[in-house]
Amino acid sequence: MNTSGINSITTQQSRSLGKGLIVVAFILPTFFLNRIRKHLHVVLALPIAGLIVGISVFLFWIGYTMATTVWERPDDYPLEESSFQ
């Protein structure tokens, strides 16, 4: 079966994308919280900070899953049985 195309992704690409999402999940709240500290709009930004941290946790979860999942284990596929005639 030919899986080459726009919708196919290799295991290595998936792991790289997952690691990238993990990095973004750490940078996003750090950058935002640093900007809050500099501009003293803490009371107005607290709900937004909670949203940013929640999105970052979600991105971390997706990235971790992509980076650590074993995609093609032989146990996932049933054994081919010979057809009896």
Secondary structure, 3 states (H helix, E strand, C coil): CCCCCCCCCCHHHHHHHHHHHHHHHHHHHHHHHHHHHHHCCHHHHHHHHHHHHHHHHHHHHHHHHHHHCCCCCHHHCCCCCCCCC
